Amino acid sequence: MDFFNEHIVLRKKDGKDYIKIFGMVVAALLLFFVLLTFSGYLASFFLLFVAGIIYLLYFGISSLNIEYEYIVTNGDIDIDKIVAKRKRTRIVSLNARDFEYFAPMTENHANTYNNQSITKRLDVSSNTKNSRLYFGIYRKSNEKTCLIFEPTDKMLECFSRYVPKNAYYTT
């Protein structure tokens, strides 16, 4: 029997995102006032430039709307990043058998999660405090990577079949 499950996780904006938005608005206002200063020279193109500034501001702010799509098919995991519902990028594609360690992010597994030998961390979670986070450690091209994500119950059931028994922890 084939297993297929997909799940979309909306990334919540954090403080850095709001600072970026504030910076974009300030930059747009500064650019508008510079254009206003030279409006005599720009004449009929002034409104075109103002429309361009507004469009760039909209494009910049909306590009901070990020979703992650988890697709699990018979133990194969594909995670895509979707930016503003207009651009999709594959973040990771691997098999559940590749996990060296798979567990919930709890105090019991903190030593493994904080291990210094992990060279790369991929956080594809919703960035909320009450989310049910899991992490999986795997190697790809001699780089030890920690994947932090929020699988559904069906995905966890699938992982229990494919992740090696010595690497799968439920508590």
Secondary structure per residue as TSV (DSSP state, phi and psi in degrees):
chain	resnum	aa	ss	phi	psi
A	1	M	-	360.0	129.3
A	2	D	-	-81.5	147.1
A	3	F	-	-116.8	130.0
A	4	F	E	-141.4	131.0
A	5	N	E	-151.4	137.8
A	6	E	E	-131.6	150.9
A	7	H	E	-149.4	135.2
A	8	I	E	-109.1	130.1
A	9	V	E	-116.3	123.3
A	10	L	E	-84.8	125.2
A	11	R	-	-80.0	125.3
A	12	K	-	-80.5	140.0
A	13	K	-	-70.4	141.9
A	14	D	-	-113.7	-170.6
A	15	G	H	-60.5	-38.0
A	16	K	H	-62.6	-38.9
A	17	D	H	-66.0	-40.3
A	18	Y	H	-69.5	-31.9
A	19	I	H	-66.5	-40.4
A	20	K	H	-62.0	-43.3
A	21	I	H	-62.1	-44.6
A	22	F	H	-60.2	-43.6
A	23	G	H	-63.5	-38.9
A	24	M	H	-66.2	-39.9
A	25	V	H	-66.4	-43.2
A	26	V	H	-63.5	-43.2
A	27	A	H	-63.4	-39.4
A	28	A	H	-65.4	-41.7
A	29	L	H	-64.8	-42.5
A	30	L	H	-61.8	-42.9
A	31	L	H	-64.4	-38.5
A	32	F	H	-62.6	-44.2
A	33	F	H	-68.3	-32.9
A	34	V	H	-65.9	-42.6
A	35	L	H	-63.3	-38.0
A	36	L	H	-62.3	-36.7
A	37	T	H	-63.8	-39.2
A	38	F	T	-98.6	18.5
A	39	S	H	-63.4	-28.6
A	40	G	H	-64.7	-35.5
A	41	Y	H	-81.3	-27.8
A	42	L	H	-84.4	-25.9
A	43	A	G	48.4	-113.0
A	44	S	G	-75.3	-12.3
A	45	F	G	-85.7	-5.8
A	46	F	H	-57.5	-49.0
A	47	L	H	-64.3	-33.2
A	48	L	H	-65.0	-41.8
A	49	F	H	-67.3	-38.5
A	50	V	H	-63.7	-42.8
A	51	A	H	-62.2	-37.6
A	52	G	H	-64.0	-41.3
A	53	I	H	-63.7	-43.6
A	54	I	H	-63.9	-41.8
A	55	Y	H	-64.4	-43.8
A	56	L	H	-63.1	-38.1
A	57	L	H	-64.6	-44.8
A	58	Y	H	-61.3	-45.9
A	59	F	H	-62.2	-42.4
A	60	G	H	-66.8	-44.5
A	61	I	H	-69.8	-41.5
A	62	S	H	-70.4	-22.0
A	63	S	T	-71.6	-7.4
A	64	L	T	-88.2	-2.8
A	65	N	-	-84.1	105.6
A	66	I	E	-119.2	136.9
A	67	E	E	-126.8	151.0
A	68	Y	E	-118.9	133.8
A	69	E	E	-111.4	121.3
A	70	Y	E	-98.0	128.6
A	71	I	E	-125.7	120.0
A	72	V	E	-117.8	122.9
A	73	T	E	-131.6	108.3
A	74	N	T	48.8	44.0
A	75	G	T	90.6	-9.7
A	76	D	E	-87.5	129.6
A	77	I	E	-113.6	123.8
A	78	D	E	-121.2	129.0
A	79	I	E	-123.6	123.0
A	80	D	E	-112.9	146.8
A	81	K	E	-104.5	126.0
A	82	I	E	-113.4	119.3
A	83	V	E	-103.9	117.4
A	84	A	T	53.4	30.6
A	85	K	T	55.5	25.8
A	86	R	T	-131.8	-12.6
A	87	K	E	-140.1	130.0
A	88	R	E	-118.6	133.5
A	89	T	E	-133.4	133.7
A	90	R	E	-76.6	121.3
A	91	I	E	-87.2	-50.2
A	92	V	E	-151.3	147.0
A	93	S	E	-141.9	117.3
A	94	L	E	-153.9	173.2
A	95	N	E	-103.3	146.5
A	96	A	G	-62.7	-23.4
A	97	R	G	-68.6	-16.5
A	98	D	G	-77.1	-13.2
A	99	F	E	-69.1	128.3
A	100	E	E	-86.5	-24.1
A	101	Y	E	-154.7	130.8
A	102	F	E	-139.8	121.6
A	103	A	E	-161.2	163.3
A	104	P	E	-72.1	152.9
A	105	M	S	-81.7	88.3
A	106	T	S	-127.4	174.9
A	107	E	G	-62.7	-28.8
A	108	N	G	-62.2	-29.5
A	109	H	G	-112.1	15.0
A	110	A	H	-62.6	-36.6
A	111	N	H	-63.1	-40.2
A	112	T	H	-69.8	-42.3
A	113	Y	H	-64.1	-39.9
A	114	N	T	-89.5	13.0
A	115	N	-	-58.3	135.5
A	116	Q	T	-72.3	-16.8
A	117	S	T	-78.7	-8.3
A	118	I	-	-76.9	120.1
A	119	T	-	-95.0	-20.5
A	120	K	E	-140.3	138.9
A	121	R	E	-125.1	128.7
A	122	L	E	-113.4	108.9
A	123	D	E	-100.4	103.8
A	124	V	-	-115.6	43.6
A	125	S	S	-103.8	178.6
A	126	S	-	-80.0	-9.4
A	127	N	-	67.4	33.6
A	128	T	-	-113.7	156.9
A	129	K	T	-72.7	-34.0
A	130	N	T	-95.7	17.2
A	131	S	-	-80.2	154.3
A	132	R	-	-94.0	90.7
A	133	L	-	-88.8	142.0
A	134	Y	E	-127.2	157.5
A	135	F	E	-135.1	148.7
A	136	G	E	-132.2	134.5
A	137	I	E	-107.3	130.3
A	138	Y	E	-145.9	164.2
A	139	R	E	-112.3	135.6
A	140	K	E	-143.7	122.5
A	141	S	T	49.3	54.2
A	142	N	T	58.5	27.3
A	143	E	E	-124.9	121.8
A	144	K	E	-83.3	120.7
A	145	T	E	-121.5	141.3
A	146	C	E	-111.3	119.2
A	147	L	E	-101.5	121.3
A	148	I	E	-109.4	121.0
A	149	F	E	-153.0	178.2
A	150	E	-	-122.9	82.4
A	151	P	-	-74.3	155.1
A	152	T	-	-81.1	171.6
A	153	D	H	-62.2	-38.1
A	154	K	H	-64.8	-37.8
A	155	M	H	-66.1	-40.4
A	156	L	H	-63.0	-37.6
A	157	E	H	-63.3	-40.8
A	158	C	H	-66.4	-41.9
A	159	F	H	-63.1	-34.4
A	160	S	H	-62.8	-25.4
A	161	R	H	-81.9	-33.7
A	162	Y	H	-103.5	-32.3
A	163	V	S	-68.4	135.2
A	164	P	-	-54.9	141.2
A	165	K	G	-60.3	-31.8
A	166	N	G	-78.1	-3.5
A	167	A	G	-117.0	-3.0
A	168	Y	B	-104.5	120.7
A	169	Y	-	-126.3	132.7
A	170	T	-	-103.4	-13.3
A	171	T	-	-121.6	360.0
